[in-house]
Amino acid sequence: MNAWHRFGFVTGCLFFSLMSADAVGAENPPNIVLLMGDDHGWDETGYNGHPHLKTPVLDDMAASGLRLDNFYSAHPSCSPTRGSVITGRHPNRYGTFAPNCSIRPEEISVAQLLNQAGYACGHFGKWHLGPVKAESPTNPGAMGFDEWLSHDNFFELNPHFSRNGGPPELFPGESSEILIDETVRFIKQAAGRNRPFFAVVWFGSPHEPYSGLEDDLALYSDLPSKYPDKTVRLTSNQTGRPTQRPLGEVLQERYAEITAMDRSIGRLREWLGRANLRHNTLLWYCGDNGTPSGGIVTSPFRGQKGTMYEGGIRVPGLIEWPARISQPRVSSVNTVTSDMLPTLCDLTGQPVPDRPLDGISLKPLLDGEMTERPSPIFFWSYPRGGQGRARRPYIDPKLQEGTTPLVKMMAGRYTRNFTNFHHPKITEEDFGGSRVMLAGRDKLVVGKAQAELFDLKNDSVEKNNLIESRSEVADGMKRELRKWQASVLNSLTGADY
């Protein structure tokens, strides 16, 4: 029995005509494209003042649309954040604790919901929520996408992708360009069938190991001499194993990837303009977590990928939708990837799933009516010791075996396998792990050491711990965080299904 029967959703489609830019009004449901960079940290854009990077397209989007300066990934690593986009829920609710943890088949996805509204739904690029092969119960098709050209994990130049679950195929070229070409093809087909489109484009850039086109590398040819004395650890493109390389060379390649991704987004925007579709197309760009240790040199924030400080979870966030956002705006409201599903449901008139969500609709923010977030955002890295502790696999391990090859070796394989486990019983140990409550300007960070409380408005670099001087506030936040954790763990047992 599928998810729609289980939860009583009404089947059927409402077909909307794709109208010309002149005829479309802001009241019409938009076409939607969600774009995500892989390991793209907050400061790694020109508009956020990066001293080296050239990102003219993202800069233009920031100058013409809605710039979300306090936009967060739901988790400081990739698979969990991607799960939050698809479900509107914190990934710990369904066991997507860390990279290479799959989603669960019973989760209700944003693509399933938009499919009900008549949207053609396509996924392109990194999936990382389970294998993309046809028999996987958590591939993009199982999660509501009509078609997909996807990879189990990340990829570089000349990537391999699976089309609609088929055997991996080699696609020569720069990966961001390949994904945008496929997205344009998909949009053309949707327009030809008079259907609005929902495209999820999850780039492989700028995840390491890095590579770049010669022209893009040339833009950053001065970096090796600017950082001459430091080496960093990352994956070798030749062996797939760890190696040490000069920081300047690594940054040159990393930034070349970001520029190529930026240029590809520009190609999509230009094509939408020529096709008379850009006016009522919502483009939403973000990163999936902060910059990793091997590529971080200029971030103003504390921490990096994998940590709960701002450097690990604050990422670029941009929304462009000329039909509704006609004037450029900058927002400091706290927003998060979990907000995507409820926002898109609100904009398209779809009911949100009848289960605990962790995101909220940002429709009032798009309309300039939200000046502060009405509820906190919670973050949580589930304790590693409890992730698979003598637990029964949620999905047959054979169905969790990946197929798409990548450069980086893990566990002796150049592919990725996935895990998810039943958690029928909750113990005190399950409440552990680094966790955060973000409420307005106040951020509570709880980990193995002493808890920390920061005033992000006056201390965005998280230097001054106010836990003692504002102990009453911190104690109240701890209680609220614990209550939220109990809700998440109840979901983890399968109670929502």
Residue pairs with C-beta under 8 A, 6 or more apart in sequence:
3 9
3 105
3 106
3 107
3 108
3 112
4 11
4 112
6 106
6 497
7 108
7 353
7 354
9 116
10 116
11 116
12 116
13 115
13 116
13 117
13 118
14 116
14 117
14 118
15 118
15 194
15 195
16 28
16 29
16 118
16 194
16 195
16 196
17 194
18 31
18 190
18 191
18 194
18 195
18 196
18 277
19 28
19 280
20 276
21 276
21 277
21 278
21 279
21 280
22 279
24 279
24 280
24 323
25 323
26 280
26 323
26 324
28 280
28 323
29 117
29 196
29 347
29 348
29 349
30 196
30 280
30 281
30 282
30 321
30 323
30 324
30 347
31 187
31 196
31 197
31 198
31 277
31 280
31 281
31 282
32 114
32 119
32 196
32 197
32 198
32 199
32 281
32 282
32 284
32 344
33 183
33 197
33 198
33 199
33 200
33 201
33 268
33 281
33 282
33 283
33 284
34 85
34 199
34 200
34 201
34 284
34 340
35 201
35 202
35 203
35 265
35 283
35 284
35 285
35 286
36 82
36 85
36 126
36 200
36 201
36 202
36 203
36 285
36 286
36 287
36 288
37 203
37 205
37 206
37 258
37 261
37 285
37 286
37 287
37 288
37 316
38 78
38 126
38 154
38 202
38 203
38 204
38 205
38 206
38 207
38 287
38 288
39 78
39 206
39 207
39 208
39 287
39 288
39 289
39 290
39 291
39 292
39 295
39 305
40 205
40 206
40 258
40 287
40 288
40 291
40 315
40 316
41 287
41 290
41 291
41 296
41 299
41 304
41 305
41 311
41 315
41 316
42 48
42 287
42 290
42 299
42 301
42 310
42 311
42 314
42 315
42 316
43 49
43 50
43 291
43 298
43 299
43 300
43 301
44 50
44 53
44 55
44 206
44 255
44 258
44 291
44 298
44 316
45 53
45 55
45 58
45 59
45 62
45 316
46 53
46 54
46 55
46 56
46 58
46 59
47 55
47 58
47 59
47 62
47 63
47 67
48 316
50 298
51 298
52 220
52 223
52 251
52 255
52 298
53 255
53 258
53 259
54 219
54 255
54 259
54 262
55 258
55 259
55 262
56 262
56 266
57 262
57 263
57 265
57 266
57 269
58 262
58 265
58 285
58 316
58 318
60 266
61 265
61 269
61 283
61 285
61 318
61 320
62 318
62 328
63 328
64 320
64 322
64 328
65 283
65 318
65 319
65 320
65 321
65 325
65 328
65 329
66 318
66 319
66 320
66 321
66 325
66 328
66 329
66 330
66 331
66 365
66 366
67 317
67 318
67 328
67 329
67 330
67 331
68 317
68 318
68 319
68 331
68 333
68 335
69 317
69 330
69 331
69 332
70 314
70 331
70 332
70 333
70 334
70 335
71 286
71 314
71 315
71 316
71 317
71 335
71 336
72 313
72 314
72 315
72 334
72 335
72 336
72 337
72 377
72 379
72 438
73 81
73 84
73 286
73 287
73 288
73 289
73 290
73 313
73 315
73 336
73 337
74 80
74 81
74 83
74 84
74 90
74 91
74 336
74 337
74 338
74 358
74 379
75 81
75 84
75 91
75 289
75 313
75 379
75 381
76 289
76 290
76 305
76 306
76 307
76 308
76 312
76 313
76 379
76 381
77 98
77 99
77 288
77 289
77 305
77 306
78 99
78 126
78 128
78 288
78 289
79 91
79 96
79 98
79 99
79 100
79 101
79 102
79 128
79 129
80 91
80 92
80 96
80 97
80 98
80 99
80 101
81 91
81 288
81 289
81 337
82 126
82 127
82 128
82 129
82 202
82 288
83 89
83 91
83 94
83 96
83 103
83 107
83 129
84 90
84 91
84 336
84 337
84 338
84 340
84 358
84 359
85 110
85 200
85 337
85 338
85 340
85 341
86 103
86 107
86 109
86 110
86 111
86 129
86 143
86 341
87 93
87 94
87 103
87 107
87 108
87 109
87 110
87 338
87 341
88 110
88 338
88 339
88 340
88 341
88 342
88 352
88 353
88 357
88 358
88 359
89 107
89 338
89 355
89 356
89 357
89 358
89 359
89 491
90 338
90 358
90 378
90 380
90 488
91 97
91 101
92 380
92 382
92 488
92 489
92 491
92 492
93 356
93 358
93 488
93 491
93 492
93 496
94 103
94 104
94 106
94 107
94 420
94 491
94 492
95 101
95 102
95 104
95 394
95 420
95 421
95 423
95 492
96 102
96 103
96 129
96 420
97 381
97 382
97 387
98 381
98 382
98 384
98 387
99 128
100 128
100 153
100 410
100 416
100 417
100 418
100 419
101 387
101 418
101 419
101 420
102 129
102 130
102 131
102 138
102 394
102 395
102 400
102 418
102 419
102 420
103 129
103 130
103 138
103 143
103 420
104 138
104 394
104 395
104 420
105 137
105 138
105 142
105 395
106 494
106 496
106 497
107 143
108 353
108 355
109 143
109 144
110 144
110 198
110 340
110 341
110 344
110 345
111 121
111 123
111 140
111 143
111 144
111 145
111 198
111 200
112 143
112 144
113 144
113 341
113 344
113 345
113 348
113 350
113 352
113 353
114 121
114 144
114 198
114 344
114 348
114 350
115 121
115 144
115 146
116 350
117 196
117 348
117 349
117 350
118 195
118 196
119 195
119 196
119 197
119 198
119 348
120 146
120 186
120 189
120 190
120 193
120 195
120 196
120 197
120 198
121 144
121 145
121 146
121 197
121 198
121 199
121 200
122 145
122 146
122 147
122 148
122 183
122 186
122 197
122 198
122 199
122 200
123 140
123 145
123 147
123 148
123 149
123 150
123 199
123 200
123 202
124 148
124 149
124 150
124 179
124 182
124 183
124 186
124 199
124 200
124 201
124 202
125 149
125 150
125 151
125 155
125 175
125 179
125 200
125 201
125 202
125 203
125 204
126 150
126 151
126 153
126 154
126 155
126 202
126 203
126 204
127 139
127 140
127 148
127 150
127 151
127 152
127 202
128 152
128 153
128 154
128 202
128 416
129 138
129 143
130 136
130 137
130 138
130 139
130 152
130 395
130 400
130 418
131 138
131 139
131 152
131 399
131 400
131 401
131 402
131 403
131 417
131 418
132 139
132 140
132 148
132 150
132 151
132 152
132 162
132 165
132 402
132 403
132 404
133 139
133 162
133 165
133 402
133 403
134 141
134 164
134 165
134 166
135 165
135 399
136 142
136 165
136 399
136 400
137 395
137 399
138 395
138 418
139 148
139 150
139 165
140 148
140 150
141 147
141 148
141 164
141 165
145 200
147 163
147 164
147 186
148 162
148 163
148 164
148 165
149 161
149 162
149 163
149 164
149 179
149 182
150 161
150 162
150 404
151 159
151 160
151 161
151 162
151 204
151 404
151 406
152 402
152 403
152 404
152 406
152 415
152 416
152 418
153 402
153 404
153 406
153 416
154 204
154 207
154 406
154 408
155 161
155 175
155 204
155 404
155 406
156 175
156 204
156 209
156 210
156 211
156 237
156 406
156 407
157 173
157 174
157 175
157 211
157 212
157 213
158 170
158 171
158 172
158 173
158 175
159 170
159 171
159 175
159 178
159 204
160 168
160 169
160 170
160 171
160 404
160 405
160 406
161 168
161 169
161 171
161 178
161 404
162 168
162 169
162 403
162 404
163 169
167 403
168 403
168 404
168 405
171 178
174 213
174 260
174 264
175 203
175 204
175 205
176 203
176 204
176 205
176 257
176 260
176 261
176 263
176 264
177 260
177 264
177 267
179 201
179 203
179 264
180 201
180 264
180 265
180 267
180 268
183 199
183 201
183 268
184 268
184 271
186 197
186 199
187 197
187 199
187 272
187 275
187 277
188 275
190 196
190 197
191 197
191 275
191 277
198 344
201 268
202 288
203 261
203 264
205 257
205 258
205 260
205 261
206 254
206 255
206 257
206 258
206 261
206 295
208 234
208 235
208 250
208 254
208 292
208 294
208 295
208 408
209 234
209 235
209 236
209 237
209 407
209 408
210 234
210 250
210 253
210 254
210 256
210 257
211 237
211 253
211 256
211 257
212 252
212 253
212 256
212 257
212 260
213 256
213 260
216 256
216 257
216 259
216 260
217 252
217 253
217 256
219 255
219 256
219 259
220 251
220 252
220 255
220 256
221 252
223 248
223 249
223 251
223 252
223 255
224 246
224 248
224 249
224 252
225 248
226 248
227 246
227 247
227 248
227 251
227 297
228 246
228 248
230 246
230 247
231 244
231 245
231 246
231 247
232 244
232 245
232 247
232 250
232 293
232 294
232 295
233 242
233 243
233 244
233 293
233 294
234 242
234 243
234 245
234 250
234 294
235 241
235 242
235 243
235 407
235 408
236 242
236 243
237 407
239 409
240 407
240 408
240 409
240 414
241 409
247 297
250 294
250 295
251 295
251 297
254 295
265 283
265 285
268 283
269 278
269 283
269 320
272 278
272 281
278 322
279 322
279 323
280 321
280 322
280 323
281 321
282 319
282 320
282 321
282 324
282 347
283 318
283 319
283 320
283 321
284 318
284 319
284 320
284 340
285 316
285 317
285 318
285 319
286 315
286 316
286 317
286 318
286 337
287 315
287 316
288 315
288 337
289 305
289 306
289 312
289 313
289 315
290 296
290 299
290 301
290 303
290 304
290 305
290 307
290 310
290 311
290 312
290 313
290 314
290 315
291 299
291 304
291 305
291 311
292 304
292 305
292 306
293 304
293 305
296 304
296 311
299 311
300 460
300 461
301 309
301 310
301 311
301 314
301 460
301 461
301 462
302 309
302 310
302 311
302 461
302 462
302 463
303 309
303 310
303 311
303 312
303 462
304 311
304 312
305 311
305 312
306 312
307 434
308 379
308 381
308 434
308 435
308 436
308 445
308 447
309 445
309 462
310 456
310 460
310 461
310 462
313 379
313 436
317 335
319 325
319 366
321 366
324 366
324 367
325 366
329 368
331 365
333 365
333 370
333 371
333 372
333 373
334 373
334 377
334 438
334 440
335 362
335 365
335 373
336 359
336 377
337 359
338 357
338 358
338 359
338 377
339 359
339 360
339 361
339 362
340 359
341 352
341 357
341 359
342 352
342 357
342 359
342 360
342 361
342 362
343 359
343 360
343 361
343 362
343 363
343 366
344 350
345 351
345 352
345 361
346 361
346 363
347 363
347 366
355 491
355 496
356 487
356 488
356 491
356 496
358 377
358 378
360 373
360 374
360 375
362 370
364 370
372 440
373 440
376 437
376 438
376 439
376 480
377 437
377 438
377 439
378 435
378 436
378 437
378 438
378 481
378 484
378 485
379 435
379 436
379 438
380 433
380 434
380 435
380 436
380 485
380 488
381 433
381 434
381 435
382 430
382 433
383 429
383 430
383 432
383 433
384 433
385 429
385 432
386 429
386 430
386 432
387 419
387 421
388 419
388 421
391 421
391 422
391 423
392 421
392 422
393 400
393 419
393 420
393 421
393 422
394 420
394 421
394 422
395 418
395 420
397 417
397 419
400 417
400 418
400 419
400 420
401 415
401 417
402 415
402 416
402 417
402 418
403 415
404 415
405 414
405 415
406 414
406 415
406 416
407 414
408 414
410 416
411 417
422 494
423 430
423 489
423 492
423 493
423 494
424 493
424 494
425 493
426 489
426 490
426 492
426 493
430 489
430 492
431 482
431 485
431 489
434 445
434 446
434 447
434 448
435 445
435 446
435 447
435 481
435 485
436 443
436 444
436 445
436 446
436 481
437 443
437 444
437 477
437 480
437 481
437 484
438 444
438 456
439 477
441 455
441 456
441 457
441 458
442 453
442 454
442 455
442 456
442 473
442 477
443 453
443 454
443 456
443 462
444 451
444 452
444 453
444 474
444 477
444 478
444 481
445 451
445 452
445 453
445 454
445 462
446 478
446 481
450 465
450 467
451 467
451 474
451 478
452 462
452 465
452 467
453 465
453 466
453 467
453 470
453 473
453 474
453 477
454 462
454 464
454 465
454 466
455 464
455 466
456 462
466 474
467 474
490 496
